[in-house]
Structure formats: C-alpha cells, structure tokens
C-alpha cells in the first residue's frame, strides 16, 4: 500500500491517505514526520500537513496540488520544495 499524498493532523490524531484508503491513527504528526525522515519523498507543507512529493502535480506560492486536492503551503515550508 502506497501513502499517496498527505497526513492531516487533528490534535493527537493523524489521518493518513493512501491511493485507496484513509486511516486514522493516534499519534502526533511530529512523530510521523520523524519516522518518515529517512524517506526523501515526504515534505512538510504546513504545520498540519506532510505530503508525498511524488504526487505533487502543481505548486503555487500558497498551495500544492495533488491532482484536484489542494494542500496549504506556508512560506516557511515552501523553501523545502525548491
């Protein structure tokens, strides 16, 4: 199963979206980000989102697109996508 596009933090819960499913786990997004640090394909776009670079189809100054899905992009994290 491939993690397709993003994680969305809601308190201590993280929604993980794959190509076919959505999973909710009880873990801090910072812990997930730390576990994914060995995989160069993931990048944080905002405080609450981590995105798989391979699925980014378009980038603007305020958002990244994963197909039709818009994910917010903060100025501080946009430097990581250059």
C-alpha positions as a Markdown table, in Angstrom:
| # | Residue | x | y | z |
|---|---|---|---|---|
| 1 | Unk | 0.0 | 0.0 | 0.0 |
| 2 | Unk | 1.4 | 3.4 | -1.0 |
| 3 | Unk | 1.0 | 6.5 | 1.0 |
| 4 | Unk | -0.3 | 8.7 | -1.8 |
| 5 | Unk | -0.5 | 12.2 | -0.6 |
| 6 | Unk | -0.8 | 13.6 | 2.8 |
| 7 | Unk | -1.3 | 13.4 | 6.5 |
| 8 | Unk | -3.6 | 15.8 | 8.2 |
| 9 | Unk | -3.1 | 16.4 | 11.9 |
| 10 | Unk | -6.2 | 16.9 | 14.2 |
| 11 | Unk | -5.0 | 17.1 | 17.8 |
| 12 | Unk | -3.2 | 13.8 | 18.6 |
| 13 | Unk | -4.9 | 12.1 | 15.6 |
| 14 | Unk | -3.4 | 11.9 | 12.1 |
| 15 | Unk | -5.3 | 11.0 | 9.0 |
| 16 | Unk | -3.2 | 9.0 | 6.6 |
| 17 | Unk | -4.4 | 9.0 | 3.0 |
| 18 | Unk | -3.2 | 6.2 | 0.6 |
| 19 | Unk | -4.1 | 5.6 | -3.0 |
| 20 | Unk | -7.2 | 3.6 | -1.9 |
| 21 | Unk | -7.9 | 4.2 | 1.8 |
| 22 | Unk | -7.9 | 6.6 | 4.7 |
| 23 | Unk | -6.6 | 5.6 | 8.1 |
| 24 | Unk | -6.8 | 7.5 | 11.3 |
| 25 | Unk | -4.1 | 6.8 | 14.0 |
| 26 | Unk | -3.5 | 8.2 | 17.4 |
| 27 | Unk | 0.0 | 9.7 | 17.1 |
| 28 | Unk | 1.4 | 13.2 | 16.9 |
| 29 | Unk | 2.3 | 14.4 | 13.4 |
| 30 | Unk | 5.8 | 15.3 | 14.7 |
| 31 | Unk | 6.3 | 11.6 | 15.5 |
| 32 | Unk | 5.1 | 10.6 | 12.0 |
| 33 | Unk | 7.4 | 13.2 | 10.4 |
| 34 | Unk | 10.3 | 11.9 | 12.4 |
| 35 | Unk | 9.6 | 8.3 | 11.3 |
| 36 | Unk | 9.5 | 9.4 | 7.6 |
| 37 | Unk | 12.7 | 11.5 | 7.8 |
| 38 | Unk | 14.6 | 8.6 | 6.2 |
| 39 | Unk | 12.3 | 8.8 | 3.1 |
| 40 | Unk | 13.2 | 11.7 | 0.9 |
| 41 | Unk | 9.8 | 11.7 | -0.8 |
| 42 | Unk | 8.0 | 13.3 | 2.1 |
| 43 | Unk | 8.0 | 17.1 | 2.8 |
| 44 | Unk | 6.0 | 19.2 | 5.3 |
| 45 | Unk | 3.9 | 21.9 | 3.6 |
| 46 | Unk | 2.3 | 23.4 | 6.7 |
| 47 | Unk | 2.2 | 22.8 | 10.4 |
| 48 | Unk | -0.6 | 20.2 | 9.9 |
| 49 | Unk | 0.4 | 18.6 | 6.6 |
| 50 | Unk | 3.0 | 16.3 | 5.2 |
| 51 | Unk | 2.9 | 15.4 | 1.5 |
| 52 | Unk | 4.5 | 12.8 | -0.7 |
| 53 | Unk | 6.5 | 14.8 | -3.2 |
| 54 | Unk | 5.9 | 12.2 | -5.9 |
| 55 | Unk | 2.2 | 13.1 | -6.0 |
| 56 | Unk | 2.5 | 16.9 | -6.3 |
| 57 | Unk | 1.1 | 18.0 | -9.6 |
| 58 | Unk | 1.3 | 21.7 | -9.2 |
| 59 | Unk | 2.8 | 24.3 | -6.8 |
| 60 | Unk | 1.8 | 27.9 | -6.2 |
| 61 | Unk | 3.0 | 30.3 | -3.5 |
| 62 | Unk | 0.2 | 29.3 | -1.1 |
| 63 | Unk | -0.8 | 25.7 | -2.1 |
| 64 | Unk | 0.4 | 22.5 | -3.5 |
| 65 | Unk | -1.9 | 20.4 | -5.6 |
| 66 | Unk | -2.2 | 16.6 | -5.6 |
| 67 | Unk | -4.4 | 16.2 | -8.6 |
| 68 | Unk | -7.6 | 18.1 | -7.6 |
| 69 | Unk | -6.7 | 18.2 | -3.9 |
| 70 | Unk | -5.4 | 21.5 | -2.6 |
| 71 | Unk | -3.0 | 21.4 | 0.4 |
| 72 | Unk | -2.0 | 24.6 | 2.1 |
| 73 | Unk | 1.7 | 25.7 | 1.8 |
| 74 | Unk | 3.2 | 28.1 | 4.3 |
| 75 | Unk | 6.0 | 30.5 | 3.4 |
| 76 | Unk | 8.4 | 28.9 | 5.9 |
| 77 | Unk | 7.9 | 25.4 | 4.4 |
| 78 | Unk | 7.8 | 26.4 | 0.8 |
| 79 | Unk | 11.6 | 26.7 | 0.9 |
| 80 | Unk | 11.7 | 22.9 | 1.4 |
| 81 | Unk | 10.0 | 22.4 | -2.0 |
| 82 | Unk | 12.5 | 24.3 | -4.1 |
